[in-house]
């Protein structure tokens, strides 16, 4: 009888432990998302057209799996066990380094030099920036492009045992491309390598407050402005690294950080530093349009403080139409996302060109498939074309000739994109570029 009672008690305790996470979900709503995690949403019994959702039960399984109570604690414990016993990360996005350092796994390709960009990819990315610079300068402003270095590009000494590739990195080759094109580029790799101080967080993928101050001083100097944020006074603070949160969502460890002691006086349209758009006002002079990514979280306060007006955007499809006349334009992009310049094409009126540029173009065999889309702004339409099978030369621009004018497009490795005044595509369109060294024209066909 006693043995039976113990068995029943053990069974009851076991079932209670198994049910606890799900009871907690019902009572408290369950665990919150960790770091940049996106949780599954509650499934609907019927889909958008009223039909029964065949994945209804699977959806509930995903929903519960993402939210059961103590989930983050269990994930953290499992990650810690694997790190201690096997020196492995349970998260694909995080690499376990030495001395407690963590690295972002998507930077491995740059580190190993395993995914070199082609000459055409590099040229197209550079030409995109050249066209943005042309627009900014036409508005009486200045343009600057800079890459925020991957952490392991600056501090590889604590990387796990991964071979570092030989030869030039994409960033290094791209720097030479920009120099040839005359694009104003700030080499932050050299700026950071000149400092003995470690300016990135051990368990975060980004620079710290002093690293951001150093970058801001370099950017402002390149734009002809004086600042001294890096040499200023900083107070001690704490910061929880984004990589640490990905790996240990319930962990409590923090990195030492610093806060710019004088503080900032600018006002902002949002208190969220990760907002897609931030508009700022301060006691500085002039205006700034800054396209930034997550590295801009620590960077933007210094820049905002130095201008009377600032517009900081996290859009990937840059729109220089937001640039105020005479204002500065800065594009900051992290090294690992250099290819974004060929993925997200800017939206601005296509620059008109002298028709004599294509006067000697010969007719080619074949056609270019064209598509029209909205998004070019009022009075404009976006025209896109596919050129992959026609293989433009690596360093060839792409021109689009309509019945009334010649325009230059933003080139991409597979084609092109440009914003044309509405009605410009009503008549015949020719696409012109260099192919095998010869200037060649192809008729464009919309919707083929």
C-alpha positions, -999 to +999 in steps of 0.1 A: +000+000+000+028+023+009+046+015-024+014+023-043+010+056-025+046+066-033+040+057-069+008+078-071+026+107-054+056+104-078+032+103-108+013+134-095+045+154-090+057+144-124+025+154-141+024+186-121+060+195-133+050+187-169+019+208-167+035+237-148+048+255-180+014+253-197-005+263-165+019+293-163+011+301-199-026+302-191-022+322-159+005+347-169+006+348-207+039+329-207+074+339-215+082+370-234+104+371-265+142+370-259+165+394-277+155+398-314+132+367-313+099+368-331+072+347-314+045+328-332+010+344-332-022+327-322-035+307-352-069+315-366-094+287-371-102+300-407-078+316-431-084+350-449-109+335-474-130+317-448-116+282-453-107+260-424-070+265-415-053+231-421-024+242-400-045+252-370-032+226-346+004+230-358+000+267-352-011+262-317+019+239-311+042+267-323+024+293-302+027+272-270+063+262-277+073+298-280+055+309-248+054+282-221+065+295-187+101+293-178+110+287-214+137+314-214+152+300-182+153+265-198+169+278-230+195+297-210+203+267-189+206+245-220+229+270-237+251+273-206+254+235-203+265+232-239+289+261-236+306+246-206+307+209-216+311+211-253+322+247-261+294+249-286+266+275-292+230+263-293+222+294-314+232+295-351+236+333-350+262+333-321+298+321-320+315+313-287+348+331-286+376+330-261+378+350-228+340+353-227+337+370-261+308+364-285+307+370-322+279+373-347+280+342-370+268+360-402+302+378-402+320+345-408+319+349-446+338+382-444+362+368-418+370+337-439+369+357-472+346+329-484+321+349-503+339+375-524+318+399-543+322+399-581+336+428-600+302+436-613+286+435-578+313+459-565+310+482-594+272+484-592+273+491-555+298+519-561+279+534-589+248+535-567+267+556-542+282+578-569+246+586-581+235+594-546+266+617-542+258+634-575+223+642-562+235+655-529+261+677-545+235+690-570+215+702-540+245+721-527+253+695-500+280+670-491+279+633-492+298+606-472+297+568-472+312+547-444+313+511-433+310+501-397+336+472-393+325+438-382+337+431-347+360+403-358+376+425-384+389+447-357+393+422-328+399+387-341+421+376-312+392+360-293+376+344-323+370+306-321+392+283-342+380+294-376+406+300-403+409+336-414+409+339-452+438+353-472+436+382-496+416+414-496+382+416-480+351+429-498+354+461-478+390+466-489+383+460-526+353+482-524+373+510-509+395+510-540+364+510-563+350+540-545+383+558-548+384+553-586+348+566-588+355+596-567+329+587-540+337+603-507+344+573-484+355+573-447+377+543-438+366+535-402+388+504-402+418+526-402+403+550-376+396+522-351+429+503-358+448+535-348+434+532-312+447+508-286+415+509-267+389+482-273+359+500-286+334+471-292+315+452-265+327+416-257+292+401-258+276+425-283+281+429-321+284+467-320+307+494-309+303+509-274+296+545-265+333+556-269+335+537-302+305+556-315+320+588-303+352+580-323+332+572-354+311+604-350+343+626-347+357+610-379+324+614-398+321+651-388+357+658-396+353+642-431+323+666-436+344+696-426+330+699-390+349+701-357+340+679-327+357+663-298+333+637-284+359+609-281+382+631-260+353+640-237+345+627-203+325+595-199+308+579-169+307+542-162+275+522-171+264+487-179+251+472-211+236+437-219+250+425-252+227+416-280+246+384-287+245+374-250+207+379-250+203+357-281+223+329-264+212+334-228+178+351-229+173+348-191+210+356-183+220+385-161+256+392-172+264+427-186+293+443-203+309+475-189+298+505-209+303+543-208+280+572-211+290+606-225+291+627-193+282+661-207+250+646-221+230+658-251+207+687-256+189+676-288+152+668-290+139+638-309+107+628-325+109+595-307+126+581-276+131+548-294+167+548-308+157+520-332+128+539-347+127+537-385+127+575-386+141+599-361+139+637-365+161+657-342+167+694-334+197+708-316+218+740-313+242+730-341+242+744-376+230+730-409+210+698-416+218+661-419+202+632-436+217+600-422+209+565-433+221+542-406+216+506-394+219+492-358+253+508-354+235+541-356+219+534-322+249+547-304+261+569-332+232+592-339+232+612-306+266+627-314+256+636-349+223+650-339+240+672-314+262+688-341+234+698-365+204+721-362+182+695-378+187+658-383+168+631-401+180+596-392+165+567-412+168+530-410+153+525-445+174+503-468+160+518-500+176+553-496+155+582-508+177+613-511+146+634-519+144+638-481+177+658-482+173+695-474+190+719-499+225+724-488+223+696-462+248+668-456+240+632-465+257+603-447+252+566-455+265+542-427+263+505-434+278+476-414+305+456-433+286+424-433+257+441-452+277+456-480+256+436-506+225+456-495+236+483-519+227+459-547+195+446-531+177+478-520+178+503-548+174+540-539+143+559-551+150+593-567+143+608-601+167+592-626+194+616-637+191+628-673+221+623-696+232+638-729+219+616-757+254+618-774+266+592-749+248+565-768+251+579-803+274+551-815+253+522-799+247+493-822+215+472-821+219+440-802+200+407-805+173+401-780+150+421-757+151+434-721+121+424-700+107+454-682+083+458-653+066+489-640+058+495-603+046+523-580+070+538-554+088+565-573+071+594-557+043+617-570+045+620-607+070+591-611+069+554-618+096+528-611+109+509-642+129+478-636+147+455-661+165+422-661+199+419-678+214+387-664+213+368-697+227+398-717+259+401-695+268+438-693+305+445-688+316+447-652+321+484-652+292+494-676+265+520-667+230+513-678+211+539-698+174+540-706+163+559-737+127+570-741+112+590-769+121+623-752+152+618-731+181+596-719+184+586-683+209+567-662+196+538-641+208+524-608+226+493-619+223+459-601+243+427-609+212+412-625+196+443-640+187+479-632+160+502-617+151+538-621+123+563-614+109+580-645+083+607-650+049+592-656+042+587-693+079+583-703+074+547-710+043+551-732+065+549-764+094+527-773+122+522-748+158+512-754+183+499-729+219+507-736+251+494-720+285+481-728+288+444-737+321+428-746+335+463-749+308+475-774+281+500-768+249+480-775+212+489-775+183+465-768+146+472-771+127+470-738+094+452-736+071+458-707+054+429-692+069+403-715 
